[in-house]
Each structure stands twice: as structure tokens, then as C-alpha cells.
Amino acid sequence: MSSYTPIVYLGSPCNKDCSYCDRGYITSDIGDTRLKEDQIPELINFIDSITKGDEEPIIGFHGGEPLLFTKQMTQIISYYIATRKNPRFSLLTNATLVERNHEFFEKFN
């Protein structure tokens, strides 16, 4: 098991505006943030450095709504599937976009 569970903050955009959400301070204090595709190699290098030697890292995705960022998640997940024995992933989502992203879930089972 991984000694660190890196959480990847994909970005602040969300498809909902829930009154109980705690991300209000994020959008008001630091503004709109998004993980850009050209930042992914640097992010992967960082995750590799803190999970070095772990065969089964657990990498979490959240944000605003991570299912708005399936392209970025696909790049990261694909890398770890190709380079690690049994990587695991978690996703913190409001689940309203699961059906729309069924191909993403089918691809990664």
C-alpha cells in the first residue's frame, strides 16, 4: 500500500452550485484553476517521487467536478496503468456526469 495518497486537484469548475459545497473559498480566493495538459508530466514526476517504490499507489482525483476533466485523468491513469503493477484511483464526484462519461468508466473498468 502507498505511504502517500496523492490527491490531484483537477480544477475549480463544477457543473453544480450546491449551497453546502466548500469550494466557494477556492473560487473566490484564488479564482478559476485548471490542470493544464502541459502540466501533467511535471505532476506525474511529483507523484512518482512521493510514491517511489510503491507498486500500488492510490491516486485521488477531485476538484470542482473531476468528471469535467476526463482528458487529463485519462492521461494520468494511462501512465500509471502502463508503469505500475496495480495502481488504484479514487474519484470524488457529485456523480451527475457519470452517465455522460460512461466511456471513461468503461475504458478503465
N, C-alpha and C positions, 0 to 999 in steps of 0.2 A: 504494500500500500504506500501511496505517496506521502512523504513527510510534509509536503506543502500541497495545498489545493489552490492553484491559481484561479482567480476569478477574472474573466475577461469582460470588461465593460465595453460593450459594442457601440453605444451611443445613447444620447438622451431622447431621441424621438420615440414617441409612443402613439399608437393608434387610438388610445383612450385618454380620458381626462378624469380619472377617478378621484373623488373627493378625499379618499383615505390614503392616496399614494404619497410616499415620502420623497418622490423625486422633484418636488417643487423647488426645494432649495438648490438642486443641481441646476435646473434651467434658469433660475433667477440669479444665482451667484456666479456661475461660470459660463452660462449660455449654452447654446447648442453644440454638443460634441458628437463626433462620429469617428469610429476607427476607419481610417482610410486604407485602401488595399496596399498602398506602398509602405505602410507601417507594419504590415503583417510579418515580414521577415525579421524585423527588429523585435517584435513581440514574441515570435517563436524562439529567437535566440535567448530572450529573457526567460521564457518558460523552461527551455532546455537547461539553462544554467541553474535554476532552482529545483528542478526535478531530476537532476543528473543522477543516473544510476537506478532510477525508478522504472521498473518495467511496466507498471500500470498506473500512470498518472491519472488523476481525476481533474479535469479542466471544466470549470463552470462558466456559463455564459449568462450575462444579464445586461440590463441597461435601463433605458426606457423599455422598449419591447424588442427582444433579441430576434424575433422572427421577421423583423424588418431588415435584418442583416444576414440573410441566409447565404449570400455570396461570400461574405467574409468568414462565416462559420464553416462553410464548405472547404475553403482553403486551409483553415487551421485543422479541422478534423481530418481532412485527407492527408495532410502532412503526418499527423500523429498515427493514423492507421498504417501508413507506409513505413514509419520509422520505429514504432514501439510495439512491444509484444501484445499488450492487451489494454490500450488506453480506454478510459471511461470519461464520459461527459455528462454534465448536468445542465439544465436549462431552466431559468426562472422566467416564466412567461405568464401572461394573462390568458393564454390559450384561445383567444378569439381568432387567431390566424393559423391555427393548426390545420384546419381543412384546406385552406388556401395553399399551404405549404406541404401538402401530402407527399409530393415527390421528394422533398428534402428528407422527410422521415423515412420514406421507403428506401431511399439511397443508403441511409446509414442505419437502417433497421432499428 
